[in-house]
Amino acid sequence: MEQAIAAVRFVPALPWPLFGALAGLCVLALALALWRRARGTLWRGLAFAVLLLWLAGPRLVEETRQTLPDIGLLVIDQTQAMTVGDRTRLAEQARRQIEAEAQNLPDLELRTVVNPEQGAEGNRLFATIDRALADIPRSRLAGIVAVTSGQVHDVPASPPGGVPLHVLLPAQGEETDRRIRVIEAPGYGIVGKSVELRVAVDDLGVPKGPRDAPGVAQLTIRHDGEPPRVQSAPVDREQTIEVPITRAGPTVVELSAAPLPGEVSALNNRAVVEINGVRDRLRVLLVSGEPHAGERTWRRLLKADPSVDLVHFTILRPPEKDDLTPLNELALIAFPVRELFQVKIKEFDLIILDRFQNRGILPPMYLRNIADYVREGGALLMSVGPEFSGAASLAATPLGAVLPARPMPTGGVVDDAFRPEVTPLGLRHPVTEALPGLLPPGQPGTGPQPGWGQWYRHILATDTHGDALMDTPGGDPLLLLDHVERGRVALLLSDQIWLWSRGHDGGGPQAELLRRIAHWLMKEPELDETALTARVERGRLTVERRSTADAPPGEVDVTDPDGGHHTLTLAQRRPGHGTADMPASTPGVWQVSDGTRTSYAAAMAANPLEMADLRATATVLSPLVRASGGGIHWLDPAGAPALRRTEPGYEATGASWIGLQRRHEHLVTGIAATPLLPPWLSLPLILGLLLLAWRREGT
C-alpha cells in the first residue's frame, strides 16, 4: 500500500554555525536600534527575518511511501512432552485459529516454525526462535507467539527480538506429575554380588506445607524376569535399592512407581537401568599329568589373561616311582589333593586336566568330587593324549560318567599327519564359527576348508555324545562339548594343539580356540550355542537369535513396556543366525521370547530432560514473558486468545487477547521538494523591507 506524506524541511544555504552567528548579529543590531529608539526598527527586523528565513532554505517535501507489513512469529512446539494427553490437538487448534486471524490483518505477515524433538538436549525452544529470527528484520518484527508445554531448557537472560513474547500452554492450569529419578546407578556389577542403586520418587506440582509429612509411594522393582519386588518409598527422599547380579552380561532393572492421583502422565513413573555383570577374577585349576611339549602352551595362555588367577600343578613324581629320596630333599611340594579336590574345589571357575591319568594320585572319592562339581554347575576341560586310551584312563573312573566320549578298547591312538577340520555343526557354533584361518569354500559343496597347520596324533573314541565341533578328515571327533546337568564339559581328543602356538606348518588359532572353549565352559552369554539377544538403539529394537539347529530362524514374541504383544519374523543372515527389528519408541523394558529363551532390552527415554518433568507449567517462562511485555494464556477447547494489533508502548496482552505491535516500517518510493521562499521572491522582499526601513528612518 502506498501513501503520500508532506512535511516542511529546512536546507540551509550556510553551515549551521555560520548561520547562527549571522542570526546573532541581526539580533544585536535590532537590540541596539531598540535601545536607541531608532525609527524603522520594525521594518529592519522584518528584513532580517526574511533574510534568515531565506538562508534557512525552507522546502515543502512530499514523500511517497510503501508500507511494509509487520512480521509475527508463531512457534509450535513438537517435542516429546507435547504428545502427552490432549496437547497436540490443542496446539494444532491454536495454530489454525491464529493463522486464520492473521490472514484477515492486511498489514501482518505471520511466519510459522516448528520446534522439533532434539533428543537428549532437552527442549531447545529458543534455539529454534533464534534461527527463525535470523531471517526477520528487527524493525518489522511485531511479536512472538509460542505454543509449548512450558518445559524449556534454553531460556535466555533477555527476551528475544525485543518484542512481546506470548506463551500459550495446552492445559487448563498448573499440573502435577510423579517421576522416578535415578540418582546413581553403576554400569557394571560383579557376578555373585549385589549393586546399589540410589533413586528418588518425586511428586512435582503438589503443594507442601512446612509441617507436611512426606508421602509414600509404592515402588515395584523387576529385573530379568524375576518375580517383582514391591516396597514403600518415601516421596521426595533418596533411598538405596540392592540388585543382585546373578549372571554375566546385561541385567535390566525396571523401577516403577504407583501413579499419583490426577497426575498428567505416568510415562516418567518408571525408569530403566542396565547393569553389565562381569566376573571379578576367574579362578582356574590346571593339573598336568606329566611334562610334555604342550604343557607350557596352557600356562602361557592362562597367565596372559590378567583376569585369570591360575593354580597349576604338574605331577612329576608318580606314586609308583620310589627312589627312597627323603622328603626333605625333594624340590617340589607335595600335591595338595584334599585341599584342591575336596575343600576348595567349588571355588574354581574352571578345572583343566592336561594329559592326566589315574595312577592312584587321586582316589576315586576325589574323582567323584570333580564329577559332582561339574553336575552342580562347574566347568571341566580335558586335553588327552595316549594316556586316555590306556589302563589308567580317567574314562574308567567315576569321572567318566560326565565325559562326552570313551576311548576305543584297542588301537585308540592314531599317529598320523592330518589337518583338523570344523564340522558342519561347528560352522554354526560360536566356539568354532569363523575361526581365524578358516578358508571359504573352494568349490560348491566342499564346505569351508582350514588354512592352519597339521597335527600328528589323535585319540579314537566311542560312545560319543554332545556336540562334535572339530574332527579329522576321516570323520573322527577331535573336539566335543557337552552339557552335564548344570555344568559343562569339553574334551579335546589330541595333545597336539601346541603345534599351532609354535607356528608349525603355518600355525593355527590355538589361543582363540582355547579362549572360546574356556569362556563357553564358564557360561559366557556371547558363546552360548543357543542364544536370544535384544537391544534398543536409536529408537529401534533389534533381535538376534543364534542356534546350532539347521532350521529356519522362526518367530519371536515381543512384549512392549505397556504390555502390548508383537510378533516378529526373523530373517536368516547366515547359518544359525536370524535377526529382525522394529520401532521401540516407548521407554521401559522390552521382553523378547522365542518360547524357550527370554531376553530383555532397556529402552531409555529419547529425551531424558524432557521426560523428567511432564507438567505444563508457566513457572519456567513467566519471568521472561513479563520482561517482554507479553502474556501467558492457558489453552482450552474453546480456542486460543484473539489476535490484535497494538502500538508500541501500549499493553500487548489482555485477558482474552494477545497483541502484535505495529512497527510502521516503510520504503520511500519517491520524493518531491518545493522551495517555500525562492530567490526571485526573497530578494525583492528583503530589498523592499530595507527600503521601507530607510524611508522610515529619514522622516
PLY file of the C-alpha trace (Angstrom):
ply
format ascii 1.0
element vertex 699
property float x
property float y
property float z
element edge 698
property int vertex1
property int vertex2
end_header
0.00 0.00 0.00
1.35 3.43 -0.98
0.71 6.77 0.74
1.91 10.41 0.32
3.22 12.41 3.28
4.09 16.14 3.13
6.39 17.94 5.56
8.37 21.19 5.79
12.12 20.72 5.94
14.98 23.22 6.11
18.07 23.02 3.91
20.28 25.98 4.99
22.50 27.69 2.44
25.14 28.26 5.14
26.57 25.86 7.71
24.57 25.97 10.90
27.38 27.58 12.99
27.78 30.42 10.45
24.01 30.74 10.18
23.77 31.05 13.96
26.48 33.73 14.02
24.63 35.74 11.35
21.38 35.45 13.29
23.19 36.69 16.40
24.46 39.80 14.54
20.93 40.53 13.34
19.57 40.29 16.88
22.39 42.52 18.16
21.66 45.16 15.53
17.96 45.12 16.36
18.68 45.35 20.09
20.91 48.40 19.53
18.21 50.07 17.45
15.57 49.43 20.07
17.85 50.80 22.79
18.32 53.97 20.78
14.63 54.05 19.87
15.50 54.41 16.25
12.74 54.71 13.70
12.25 51.87 11.18
13.32 49.20 13.62
10.24 47.09 12.83
10.88 47.11 9.08
14.55 46.36 9.65
13.59 43.39 11.86
11.22 42.10 9.17
14.00 42.36 6.60
16.40 40.44 8.83
13.72 37.77 9.43
13.08 37.29 5.72
16.86 37.11 5.08
17.37 34.48 7.73
14.33 32.51 6.58
15.60 32.55 3.02
19.07 31.40 4.10
17.44 28.56 6.16
16.12 27.10 2.89
12.53 26.11 3.80
11.09 23.49 1.47
7.86 21.58 1.20
8.91 17.89 0.87
6.41 15.34 -0.40
7.32 11.63 0.12
5.61 8.66 -1.49
5.93 5.68 0.86
5.23 1.95 0.50
4.14 0.47 3.83
5.84 -2.85 4.72
3.80 -5.47 6.55
4.90 -6.38 10.05
6.09 -9.95 10.71
4.80 -12.10 13.54
6.47 -15.37 14.52
4.39 -18.38 15.57
6.38 -21.26 17.12
4.71 -24.67 17.51
6.48 -26.97 19.98
6.51 -30.60 18.80
8.85 -32.11 21.37
8.01 -35.32 23.23
6.25 -33.52 26.10
3.68 -32.15 23.64
2.46 -35.69 22.92
1.10 -36.04 26.46
-2.66 -36.05 26.78
-4.57 -33.64 24.52
-1.71 -31.21 23.99
-1.08 -31.97 20.32
-4.73 -31.39 19.39
-4.95 -28.14 21.38
-1.72 -26.86 19.83
-2.94 -27.64 16.32
-6.27 -25.95 17.02
-4.48 -22.83 18.28
-2.22 -22.79 15.22
-5.15 -22.91 12.79
-7.00 -20.15 14.66
-4.04 -17.77 14.87
-3.10 -18.30 11.21
-6.71 -17.67 10.13
-6.91 -14.41 12.13
-3.55 -13.25 10.80
-4.77 -13.64 7.20
-7.51 -11.08 7.94
-4.95 -8.47 9.00
-3.55 -6.89 5.80
-0.56 -5.28 7.48
0.68 -8.52 9.12
2.69 -11.44 7.79
2.68 -14.49 10.08
5.52 -17.00 9.84
5.06 -20.42 11.46
8.01 -22.58 12.53
8.16 -25.93 14.31
10.36 -26.72 17.30
11.26 -30.41 16.69
12.29 -33.15 19.10
16.04 -32.80 19.69
16.97 -35.96 21.56
18.94 -35.76 24.77
19.41 -31.97 24.51
16.02 -31.21 26.02
13.56 -28.62 24.72
15.62 -26.06 22.77
12.70 -23.73 22.00
14.71 -20.51 21.94
17.36 -22.01 19.68
14.55 -22.58 17.17
13.33 -18.99 17.71
16.84 -17.59 17.14
17.17 -19.50 13.86
13.82 -18.12 12.68
14.69 -14.52 13.74
17.85 -14.63 11.63
15.64 -14.13 8.52
13.39 -11.42 10.00
14.40 -7.70 10.12
14.11 -6.48 13.70
12.40 -3.29 12.52
9.49 -5.37 11.18
9.19 -7.91 14.00
5.77 -7.48 15.63
5.93 -10.20 18.27
6.45 -13.89 19.04
3.77 -16.44 19.94
4.96 -19.82 21.29
2.64 -22.80 21.77
4.53 -25.04 24.22
4.21 -27.02 27.43
6.48 -24.50 29.16
9.24 -27.02 29.95
12.06 -25.23 28.12
15.75 -25.85 28.78
17.46 -22.95 26.97
15.72 -19.88 28.44
17.79 -16.75 27.62
18.55 -13.89 30.02
16.58 -11.34 27.97
13.56 -11.58 25.64
14.47 -12.47 22.05
13.94 -9.75 19.43
12.97 -7.08 21.96
9.25 -7.60 21.25
6.35 -9.06 23.25
6.59 -12.82 23.80
3.28 -14.63 24.25
3.18 -18.21 25.55
0.15 -20.44 25.00
0.07 -23.51 27.26
-2.09 -26.50 26.19
-3.64 -27.24 29.58
-6.32 -25.98 31.97
-3.77 -24.80 34.53
-0.73 -25.89 36.55
-0.47 -29.70 36.62
1.01 -32.39 38.89
3.37 -35.22 37.99
5.16 -38.10 39.70
8.54 -39.29 38.48
11.32 -41.70 39.37
14.74 -40.12 39.42
17.83 -42.36 39.21
20.50 -40.50 41.14
23.30 -43.05 40.78
23.48 -46.42 39.04
26.67 -48.42 38.38
27.35 -49.52 34.84
28.99 -52.78 35.98
28.48 -55.30 38.74
30.38 -58.35 39.96
28.62 -61.64 39.31
27.51 -63.17 42.60
27.35 -59.84 44.40
24.80 -57.03 44.66
24.97 -53.47 43.43
23.26 -50.44 44.93
21.02 -48.01 43.08
20.27 -44.58 44.51
16.82 -43.42 43.42
14.11 -40.99 44.49
10.38 -40.69 43.83
9.38 -37.03 43.36
5.90 -35.50 43.34
6.04 -32.32 41.24
3.49 -29.53 41.48
1.97 -30.86 44.71
1.63 -28.10 47.35
3.53 -28.94 50.50
3.44 -27.11 53.78
6.44 -26.77 56.10
4.90 -29.26 58.52
3.58 -31.78 56.00
4.90 -35.30 56.49
6.45 -36.86 53.35
4.12 -39.04 51.33
4.71 -42.68 50.48
4.68 -44.30 47.04
4.62 -47.99 46.16
7.80 -48.85 44.25
7.95 -52.01 42.11
11.34 -53.49 41.18
11.75 -56.03 38.37
14.87 -57.48 36.80
15.41 -60.16 34.18
12.01 -61.80 34.55
12.33 -62.41 38.28
9.15 -62.01 40.37
8.55 -58.31 41.06
9.52 -56.89 44.43
7.25 -54.19 45.90
8.32 -51.83 48.65
7.23 -48.49 50.07
9.33 -45.47 49.19
9.08 -42.05 50.88
8.32 -39.30 48.38
11.00 -36.66 47.69
13.56 -38.68 49.66
16.59 -40.53 48.36
16.73 -44.25 49.01
19.02 -47.18 48.19
17.95 -50.35 46.37
20.05 -53.52 46.21
20.03 -55.54 42.99
21.77 -58.96 42.87
23.92 -59.70 39.80
23.39 -63.39 39.14
24.96 -63.84 35.72
27.41 -62.35 33.28
26.08 -59.98 30.65
23.45 -57.25 30.88
20.97 -57.22 33.74
17.98 -54.98 33.01
16.31 -53.41 36.05
12.94 -51.68 35.80
11.67 -49.41 38.57
8.05 -48.26 38.53
6.13 -46.09 40.97
2.38 -46.26 41.55
0.54 -43.40 39.76
-0.17 -40.16 41.62
-3.91 -39.37 41.56
-4.56 -36.66 39.00
-1.05 -36.61 37.55
-0.64 -35.55 33.95
1.09 -38.74 32.75
2.63 -41.97 34.01
5.34 -42.03 31.32
8.06 -40.98 33.77
6.76 -43.15 36.60
9.23 -45.82 35.56
12.94 -45.89 34.97
15.21 -48.48 33.41
18.78 -49.25 34.41
21.08 -51.65 32.56
23.96 -53.16 34.55
26.57 -55.31 32.88
27.51 -58.33 35.01
31.21 -59.20 34.91
33.26 -61.80 36.69
35.71 -60.44 39.21
38.59 -62.93 38.87
38.41 -66.27 37.13
39.98 -68.99 39.25
41.39 -71.78 37.10
42.94 -75.03 38.31
45.33 -76.59 35.78
46.67 -80.06 36.57
49.22 -81.52 34.15
49.61 -85.24 34.42
53.16 -85.34 33.09
55.67 -82.98 31.49
55.18 -82.66 27.71
55.76 -80.18 24.93
52.29 -78.63 25.16
52.28 -78.01 28.89
53.85 -74.56 28.58
51.23 -73.60 25.99
48.45 -73.94 28.56
50.35 -71.95 31.16
51.23 -69.12 28.78
47.65 -68.88 27.56
46.15 -68.63 31.04
48.84 -66.36 32.50
48.42 -63.92 29.61
44.88 -63.10 30.78
45.09 -60.63 33.70
41.59 -61.61 34.86
42.65 -65.23 35.49
44.01 -66.50 38.80
45.85 -69.67 37.83
46.71 -72.56 40.14
48.95 -75.00 38.25
50.33 -78.35 39.36
52.38 -80.81 37.36
52.67 -84.40 38.54
56.39 -85.01 38.20
56.64 -87.87 40.67
54.03 -90.57 40.19
53.34 -92.90 43.18
54.98 -95.91 41.59
58.30 -94.09 41.42
60.06 -94.69 44.72
63.79 -93.99 44.72
64.00 -93.68 48.54
64.72 -89.92 48.28
63.97 -88.29 51.66
61.01 -85.91 51.57
63.09 -83.04 52.95
65.36 -83.29 49.91
62.57 -83.12 47.33
62.50 -79.85 45.37
58.70 -79.73 44.94
55.89 -79.59 47.46
53.55 -82.47 47.98
50.43 -82.42 45.79
47.59 -80.92 48.00
44.97 -83.44 46.89
42.50 -83.00 49.72
42.67 -79.19 49.75
42.13 -78.88 45.98
39.58 -81.60 45.30
37.55 -81.56 48.46
37.93 -78.38 50.48
38.30 -75.70 47.75
37.03 -77.40 44.62
33.89 -75.23 44.42
35.98 -72.05 44.47
37.30 -72.75 40.97
35.50 -71.49 37.86
37.30 -73.97 35.60
39.29 -77.17 36.06
41.67 -78.23 33.28
43.15 -81.75 33.26
46.00 -81.86 30.77
47.14 -85.43 29.92
46.15 -86.52 33.41
45.82 -90.25 34.08
44.59 -92.23 37.04
47.76 -93.56 38.65
46.49 -93.55 42.20
47.22 -89.87 42.78
43.50 -89.06 43.02
41.44 -91.60 44.93
38.01 -92.39 43.46
36.35 -90.15 46.05
38.14 -87.07 44.69
37.39 -88.02 41.10
33.76 -88.34 42.11
34.03 -84.83 43.64
35.12 -83.48 40.26
32.16 -85.18 38.58
29.79 -83.73 41.19
31.43 -80.32 40.75
30.50 -80.45 37.05
26.94 -81.58 37.68
26.41 -78.70 40.12
27.42 -76.08 37.56
31.20 -76.38 37.28
33.35 -76.42 34.14
35.82 -79.15 33.11
38.21 -79.16 30.17
40.24 -82.26 29.36
43.04 -82.39 26.81
44.06 -86.02 26.38
46.83 -88.00 24.75
47.83 -91.68 24.69
47.14 -91.98 28.43
43.39 -91.64 27.74
43.29 -94.99 25.92
45.44 -96.84 28.45
44.56 -98.81 31.52
44.83 -95.69 33.72
42.33 -93.71 31.62
40.10 -91.32 33.52
37.20 -92.67 31.48
37.33 -95.78 33.66
36.90 -93.77 36.88
33.84 -92.06 38.39
34.83 -89.04 36.30
33.98 -90.98 33.14
30.27 -90.52 33.88
30.45 -86.84 32.87
32.77 -87.23 29.87
31.28 -86.98 26.35
33.26 -89.96 24.98
35.18 -93.12 25.89
38.39 -94.34 24.28
38.42 -97.25 21.85
39.16 -100.51 23.67
42.08 -101.26 21.33
44.10 -99.24 18.87
42.84 -95.99 20.23
45.96 -93.93 19.40
46.45 -92.83 15.79
49.87 -91.39 14.92
49.38 -89.86 11.51
49.51 -86.40 9.97
46.17 -84.68 9.46
44.71 -81.22 9.29
41.91 -80.54 11.84
38.60 -79.55 10.27
35.46 -77.85 11.51
32.29 -79.94 11.34
29.06 -78.61 9.77
27.76 -78.15 13.31
30.95 -76.33 14.26
30.40 -73.84 11.44
27.29 -72.65 13.28
28.60 -72.99 16.84
30.05 -69.78 18.35
33.10 -71.63 19.71
34.38 -72.59 16.25
32.40 -70.27 13.98
34.60 -68.05 11.80
37.85 -69.15 13.44
40.88 -67.27 12.09
42.37 -69.21 9.19
39.12 -70.96 8.24
39.16 -70.55 4.47
35.99 -70.06 2.42
34.78 -72.98 0.31
36.87 -73.60 -2.76
34.10 -75.25 -4.77
30.37 -75.52 -4.28
29.51 -78.29 -1.86
33.03 -78.76 -0.49
32.47 -76.67 2.61
34.98 -74.34 4.28
38.49 -75.72 4.46
41.00 -74.97 7.23
44.08 -72.96 6.43
46.04 -73.96 9.50
48.88 -76.40 10.26
48.83 -80.19 10.74
48.63 -82.31 13.86
50.21 -85.77 14.13
48.22 -87.65 16.77
44.63 -88.09 17.85
42.68 -90.48 20.05
39.87 -92.61 18.68
36.70 -92.50 20.77
33.44 -94.31 21.03
30.13 -93.73 22.78
30.35 -90.02 21.87
27.61 -87.57 22.72
27.29 -83.81 22.92
28.41 -81.53 20.07
31.34 -82.52 17.86
32.75 -79.22 16.59
36.04 -80.41 15.07
37.10 -83.69 13.52
39.74 -85.29 11.33
39.40 -85.60 7.56
38.30 -89.19 8.23
35.45 -88.05 10.47
36.97 -88.96 13.85
35.91 -86.40 16.51
38.56 -84.04 17.89
36.61 -81.54 19.97
33.48 -82.49 21.91
31.37 -80.12 24.03
28.61 -81.37 26.30
26.13 -80.12 28.90
26.06 -82.22 32.07
23.10 -81.21 34.21
24.01 -77.64 35.31
27.66 -77.86 34.26
29.67 -78.14 31.06
32.48 -80.39 29.80
34.89 -80.07 26.87
37.06 -82.94 25.60
39.97 -82.37 23.20
40.99 -85.74 21.77
44.53 -84.73 20.82
47.57 -83.39 22.62
48.96 -81.68 19.50
47.31 -78.24 19.67
50.57 -76.81 20.97
51.98 -77.13 17.43
49.79 -74.21 16.37
51.31 -71.97 19.05
54.80 -72.76 17.70
53.80 -71.78 14.16
54.41 -75.29 12.81
53.21 -75.68 9.22
51.69 -72.22 9.32
50.31 -72.50 12.86
46.66 -72.02 13.74
44.17 -70.22 16.02
45.25 -72.06 19.15
44.86 -69.11 21.56
41.49 -68.02 20.15
40.08 -71.56 20.11
41.11 -72.32 23.68
39.86 -68.92 24.85
36.46 -69.59 23.31
36.30 -73.10 24.81
37.17 -71.79 28.28
34.61 -68.97 28.09
31.92 -71.33 26.78
32.61 -73.65 29.72
32.22 -70.72 32.11
28.86 -69.85 30.51
29.74 -66.54 28.92
26.49 -65.43 27.21
28.12 -64.44 23.91
29.31 -68.03 23.37
26.08 -69.88 24.13
25.19 -72.12 21.21
21.52 -71.18 21.52
21.03 -67.56 22.49
18.44 -64.84 22.14
19.58 -61.25 22.48
17.76 -57.97 22.23
18.92 -54.36 22.31
17.38 -50.96 21.71
19.42 -48.40 19.78
18.23 -45.13 18.25
14.61 -45.94 18.83
14.64 -49.43 17.27
14.55 -52.87 18.89
16.98 -55.33 17.29
16.50 -59.05 18.00
19.13 -61.68 17.22
18.66 -65.41 17.65
21.55 -67.85 17.40
21.04 -71.59 17.13
23.05 -74.59 16.04
19.92 -76.22 14.66
19.77 -76.48 10.89
16.30 -74.92 10.67
14.69 -71.57 9.76
15.07 -68.89 12.47
11.31 -68.79 13.12
9.41 -66.10 15.02
9.70 -64.32 18.36
7.10 -62.70 20.59
7.84 -59.14 21.69
6.18 -57.56 24.73
6.48 -53.78 24.88
6.69 -51.77 28.15
2.92 -51.13 28.05
2.13 -54.87 27.86
1.31 -55.00 24.14
2.37 -58.08 22.14
4.02 -58.10 18.73
5.21 -60.97 16.54
8.49 -60.63 14.66
9.60 -62.98 11.89
13.37 -63.47 11.93
15.34 -63.28 8.72
18.34 -65.59 8.31
21.54 -63.61 7.78
23.92 -66.58 7.88
23.63 -70.21 9.00
22.34 -70.36 12.55
21.67 -66.61 12.84
18.34 -64.83 12.49
17.65 -61.12 13.04
14.71 -58.73 12.99
14.00 -55.21 14.18
11.06 -52.91 14.88
10.43 -49.39 16.22
10.83 -49.10 20.01
9.97 -45.55 20.97
8.30 -46.35 24.32
10.80 -46.14 27.19
10.95 -49.12 29.53
11.75 -52.84 29.40
11.09 -54.73 26.17
10.76 -58.50 26.53
11.54 -60.92 23.69
10.77 -64.65 23.83
11.15 -67.50 21.35
9.19 -69.92 23.52
12.29 -71.29 25.24
14.53 -68.35 25.99
13.67 -64.84 27.08
15.74 -61.71 26.65
15.25 -58.17 27.92
16.26 -54.83 26.43
16.23 -51.41 28.05
14.76 -48.53 26.07
15.83 -45.29 27.63
13.83 -42.09 27.21
14.77 -40.42 23.93
14.85 -37.05 25.70
15.54 -37.57 29.42
15.43 -33.83 30.18
12.03 -33.59 28.53
10.71 -36.66 30.33
11.99 -35.54 33.75
9.03 -33.19 34.19
5.92 -33.64 32.04
3.82 -30.87 33.58
2.50 -27.96 31.55
3.68 -25.01 33.62
4.08 -21.25 33.39
6.77 -21.15 36.07
9.78 -21.52 33.77
8.87 -18.86 31.19
6.92 -16.40 33.35
9.86 -14.04 34.19
10.92 -13.78 30.55
7.35 -13.19 29.33
6.80 -10.41 31.88
10.07 -8.74 30.88
8.99 -8.72 27.22
5.56 -7.21 27.89
3.76 -10.31 26.63
1.34 -12.68 28.33
0.79 -16.31 29.28
-2.52 -17.94 28.37
-3.88 -21.43 29.06
-5.46 -23.10 26.06
-8.80 -24.83 26.39
-11.16 -26.50 23.90
-12.82 -23.09 23.27
-9.75 -21.96 21.35
-6.80 -19.61 21.57
-6.96 -15.93 22.63
-7.85 -13.45 19.89
-5.12 -11.77 17.83
-4.95 -7.94 17.89
-2.61 -5.17 16.66
-1.20 -2.79 19.23
1.03 0.28 19.23
4.50 0.26 20.80
4.39 1.44 24.39
0.86 0.18 24.98
-0.37 -3.04 26.60
0.25 -6.05 24.36
-1.99 -8.56 26.10
-5.33 -8.88 27.79
-7.49 -11.45 29.47
-8.65 -12.95 26.17
-6.35 -11.48 23.53
-2.71 -11.19 22.55
-1.22 -8.27 20.66
1.35 -7.93 17.89
2.87 -4.45 17.62
2.59 -2.14 14.62
6.14 -1.27 13.60
5.27 1.29 10.89
8.16 0.21 8.70
8.10 1.58 5.12
10.07 2.14 1.93
10.33 5.63 0.34
9.48 5.26 -3.35
9.57 8.98 -4.35
10.48 12.46 -3.03
9.37 15.92 -4.38
10.81 19.11 -2.77
9.34 22.62 -3.45
11.18 25.77 -2.09
8.79 27.89 0.02
10.90 31.06 -0.34
12.56 31.04 -3.77
15.28 33.65 -4.58
13.09 35.53 -7.03
10.68 36.27 -4.19
13.11 36.57 -1.31
15.46 39.24 -2.74
12.77 41.76 -3.78
11.02 41.29 -0.44
14.22 41.88 1.51
15.10 44.97 -0.57
11.57 46.32 -0.19
11.61 45.94 3.58
15.04 47.60 3.79
13.77 50.49 1.65
10.76 50.96 3.93
13.08 50.91 6.97
15.34 53.58 5.34
12.36 55.82 4.46
11.00 55.48 7.99
14.31 56.49 9.48
14.51 59.53 7.21
11.16 61.03 8.12
0 1
1 2
2 3
3 4
4 5
5 6
6 7
7 8
8 9
9 10
10 11
11 12
12 13
13 14
14 15
15 16
16 17
17 18
18 19
19 20
20 21
21 22
22 23
23 24
24 25
25 26
26 27
27 28
28 29
29 30
30 31
31 32
32 33
33 34
34 35
35 36
36 37
37 38
38 39
39 40
40 41
41 42
42 43
43 44
44 45
45 46
46 47
47 48
48 49
49 50
50 51
51 52
52 53
53 54
54 55
55 56
56 57
57 58
58 59
59 60
60 61
61 62
62 63
63 64
64 65
65 66
66 67
67 68
68 69
69 70
70 71
71 72
72 73
73 74
74 75
75 76
76 77
77 78
78 79
79 80
80 81
81 82
82 83
83 84
84 85
85 86
86 87
87 88
88 89
89 90
90 91
91 92
92 93
93 94
94 95
95 96
96 97
97 98
98 99
99 100
100 101
101 102
102 103
103 104
104 105
105 106
106 107
107 108
108 109
109 110
110 111
111 112
112 113
113 114
114 115
115 116
116 117
117 118
118 119
119 120
120 121
121 122
122 123
123 124
124 125
125 126
126 127
127 128
128 129
129 130
130 131
131 132
132 133
133 134
134 135
135 136
136 137
137 138
138 139
139 140
140 141
141 142
142 143
143 144
144 145
145 146
146 147
147 148
148 149
149 150
150 151
151 152
152 153
153 154
154 155
155 156
156 157
157 158
158 159
159 160
160 161
161 162
162 163
163 164
164 165
165 166
166 167
167 168
168 169
169 170
170 171
171 172
172 173
173 174
174 175
175 176
176 177
177 178
178 179
179 180
180 181
181 182
182 183
183 184
184 185
185 186
186 187
187 188
188 189
189 190
190 191
191 192
192 193
193 194
194 195
195 196
196 197
197 198
198 199
199 200
200 201
201 202
202 203
203 204
204 205
205 206
206 207
207 208
208 209
209 210
210 211
211 212
212 213
213 214
214 215
215 216
216 217
217 218
218 219
219 220
220 221
221 222
222 223
223 224
224 225
225 226
226 227
227 228
228 229
229 230
230 231
231 232
232 233
233 234
234 235
235 236
236 237
237 238
238 239
239 240
240 241
241 242
242 243
243 244
244 245
245 246
246 247
247 248
248 249
249 250
250 251
251 252
252 253
253 254
254 255
255 256
256 257
257 258
258 259
259 260
260 261
261 262
262 263
263 264
264 265
265 266
266 267
267 268
268 269
269 270
270 271
271 272
272 273
273 274
274 275
275 276
276 277
277 278
278 279
279 280
280 281
281 282
282 283
283 284
284 285
285 286
286 287
287 288
288 289
289 290
290 291
291 292
292 293
293 294
294 295
295 296
296 297
297 298
298 299
299 300
300 301
301 302
302 303
303 304
304 305
305 306
306 307
307 308
308 309
309 310
310 311
311 312
312 313
313 314
314 315
315 316
316 317
317 318
318 319
319 320
320 321
321 322
322 323
323 324
324 325
325 326
326 327
327 328
328 329
329 330
330 331
331 332
332 333
333 334
334 335
335 336
336 337
337 338
338 339
339 340
340 341
341 342
342 343
343 344
344 345
345 346
346 347
347 348
348 349
349 350
350 351
351 352
352 353
353 354
354 355
355 356
356 357
357 358
358 359
359 360
360 361
361 362
362 363
363 364
364 365
365 366
366 367
367 368
368 369
369 370
370 371
371 372
372 373
373 374
374 375
375 376
376 377
377 378
378 379
379 380
380 381
381 382
382 383
383 384
384 385
385 386
386 387
387 388
388 389
389 390
390 391
391 392
392 393
393 394
394 395
395 396
396 397
397 398
398 399
399 400
400 401
401 402
402 403
403 404
404 405
405 406
406 407
407 408
408 409
409 410
410 411
411 412
412 413
413 414
414 415
415 416
416 417
417 418
418 419
419 420
420 421
421 422
422 423
423 424
424 425
425 426
426 427
427 428
428 429
429 430
430 431
431 432
432 433
433 434
434 435
435 436
436 437
437 438
438 439
439 440
440 441
441 442
442 443
443 444
444 445
445 446
446 447
447 448
448 449
449 450
450 451
451 452
452 453
453 454
454 455
455 456
456 457
457 458
458 459
459 460
460 461
461 462
462 463
463 464
464 465
465 466
466 467
467 468
468 469
469 470
470 471
471 472
472 473
473 474
474 475
475 476
476 477
477 478
478 479
479 480
480 481
481 482
482 483
483 484
484 485
485 486
486 487
487 488
488 489
489 490
490 491
491 492
492 493
493 494
494 495
495 496
496 497
497 498
498 499
499 500
500 501
501 502
502 503
503 504
504 505
505 506
506 507
507 508
508 509
509 510
510 511
511 512
512 513
513 514
514 515
515 516
516 517
517 518
518 519
519 520
520 521
521 522
522 523
523 524
524 525
525 526
526 527
527 528
528 529
529 530
530 531
531 532
532 533
533 534
534 535
535 536
536 537
537 538
538 539
539 540
540 541
541 542
542 543
543 544
544 545
545 546
546 547
547 548
548 549
549 550
550 551
551 552
552 553
553 554
554 555
555 556
556 557
557 558
558 559
559 560
560 561
561 562
562 563
563 564
564 565
565 566
566 567
567 568
568 569
569 570
570 571
571 572
572 573
573 574
574 575
575 576
576 577
577 578
578 579
579 580
580 581
581 582
582 583
583 584
584 585
585 586
586 587
587 588
588 589
589 590
590 591
591 592
592 593
593 594
594 595
595 596
596 597
597 598
598 599
599 600
600 601
601 602
602 603
603 604
604 605
605 606
606 607
607 608
608 609
609 610
610 611
611 612
612 613
613 614
614 615
615 616
616 617
617 618
618 619
619 620
620 621
621 622
622 623
623 624
624 625
625 626
626 627
627 628
628 629
629 630
630 631
631 632
632 633
633 634
634 635
635 636
636 637
637 638
638 639
639 640
640 641
641 642
642 643
643 644
644 645
645 646
646 647
647 648
648 649
649 650
650 651
651 652
652 653
653 654
654 655
655 656
656 657
657 658
658 659
659 660
660 661
661 662
662 663
663 664
664 665
665 666
666 667
667 668
668 669
669 670
670 671
671 672
672 673
673 674
674 675
675 676
676 677
677 678
678 679
679 680
680 681
681 682
682 683
683 684
684 685
685 686
686 687
687 688
688 689
689 690
690 691
691 692
692 693
693 694
694 695
695 696
696 697
697 698
